[in-house]
Amino acid sequence: MKILSTPNFEENVKFYLQKKKYKKIDRDIETVIDELEKGNLVGVRLEGLNIPEDTAVYKVRIANSSANVGKSHGFRLIYYLAIADEIYLLAIYSKKDDIRVVSDKRIEQLIEILLRPEEE
């Protein structure tokens, strides 16, 4: 599997890296990426989104090892399975940080940006 970060995902990670209680976010994310690279689609498939057929969006819970809390109080990572071997990391947010929560509409917008043809 090919795992690709989106600009939105990178911004989310930078936001959390600036905060003391999220310093190990890179390591926490790496466990999920390792599973995805092996072809294991972890997390829960999100239904009801207006996205192209034969694609899927998943949300996976990740423990925040910096704060020593379990998955229920850790991060939520949203990823998009575009085709059989390409996964886009769309967003990550802390369960405790309501400001960063990603709505269905926002997920659809992020996918729409991905699918736009590159401007020449």
Beta strands, then each sheet from edge to edge (+ up, - down):
strand 1: 2-5
strand 2: 44-46
strand 3: 56-62
strand 4: 75-83
strand 5: 86-94
sheet 1: 1+ 5+ 4- 3+ 2-
end
